[in-house]
């Protein structure tokens, strides 16, 4: 896992889906409420820091969670989304990704 205390906060990362190597790129961006998050470059999909849940793939306007880190509890959330394994759900399907900073 990356030690974010030793380098500047990352500006971008990729979520790499393990089942088929699909890659989604996210870049640091300011959301509608003025809070910083990471927005997917091909649509209005966000990785945000939720007050109670820590870093999640979710929507600014609701508490619905579409994805989250697999190995970390919310209380372990740092200043940036953690590298490593993330899981998501889309309807009845689930996917496993690896979050990698660029």
C-alpha positions in Angstrom: 0.0 0.0 0.0 1.3 3.5 -0.9 2.5 5.7 1.9 0.8 9.0 1.0 2.9 10.9 3.7 6.0 10.7 1.5 4.6 12.1 -1.8 2.1 14.7 -2.9 -1.6 13.6 -3.1 -2.2 11.7 -6.3 -4.2 13.5 -9.0 -5.4 10.3 -10.8 -5.8 6.6 -10.5 -7.2 3.6 -12.3 -9.6 0.9 -11.3 -8.5 -2.2 -13.1 -11.2 -4.9 -13.3 -9.6 -8.3 -12.6 -12.1 -10.4 -14.6 -11.5 -8.8 -18.0 -8.8 -6.1 -17.6 -11.3 -3.3 -18.2 -9.8 0.0 -16.9 -11.6 3.1 -15.6 -9.5 6.2 -15.0 -10.4 8.7 -12.2 -9.0 12.2 -11.8 -9.2 14.5 -8.8 -12.1 16.9 -9.2 -14.4 19.2 -7.1 -17.9 17.8 -6.7 -21.2 19.7 -6.7 -21.0 20.5 -3.0 -17.5 21.9 -3.3 -15.9 18.8 -1.7 -12.9 17.1 -3.4 -13.3 13.6 -4.9 -12.3 11.6 -7.9 -14.4 11.6 -11.0 -14.3 8.9 -13.7 -13.1 10.4 -17.0 -15.9 8.8 -19.1 -19.0 9.8 -17.0 -20.5 11.1 -13.9 -19.2 8.4 -11.5 -17.4 9.3 -8.4 -15.1 8.0 -5.7 -15.9 10.2 -2.7 -15.1 10.3 1.0 -18.3 9.6 2.9 -18.5 11.0 6.4 -19.4 7.7 8.0 -18.3 5.1 5.4 -14.9 6.4 4.4 -13.9 6.2 0.7 -16.6 4.7 -1.5 -17.8 4.7 -5.1 -21.1 6.5 -4.6 -23.3 9.5 -5.4 -22.9 12.9 -3.8 -26.7 13.1 -3.2 -27.3 9.8 -1.5 -25.9 7.2 0.9 -26.0 4.5 -1.9 -22.7 2.7 -2.2 -21.6 1.2 -5.5 -18.2 0.1 -4.5 -15.6 0.2 -1.7 -12.2 -1.0 -0.5 -12.3 -4.6 0.4 -9.6 -4.8 3.1 -10.2 -1.5 5.1 -12.7 -0.3 7.6 -14.1 3.2 7.3 -12.1 4.3 10.4 -8.9 3.3 8.5 -9.6 5.7 5.6 -6.8 8.2 4.9 -6.8 11.4 2.9 -7.0 9.6 -0.4 -8.7 6.4 -1.6 -6.5 3.4 -0.7 -4.6 1.4 -3.3 -5.5 -2.2 -3.5 -8.6 -4.3 -3.9 -12.0 -2.7 -4.3 -15.3 -4.4 -4.9 -18.4 -3.1 -6.6 -21.9 -4.1 -7.3 -24.1 -3.3 -10.3 -27.5 -4.8 -9.9 -27.1 -8.5 -9.3 -23.4 -8.5 -10.4 -20.3 -7.9 -8.4 -16.8 -7.0 -9.7 -13.3 -7.0 -8.2 -10.9 -4.2 -9.1 -7.4 -3.1 -8.2 -7.0 0.6 -7.5 -3.6 1.8 -8.8 -2.3 5.4 -8.6 -0.7 6.8 -11.7 
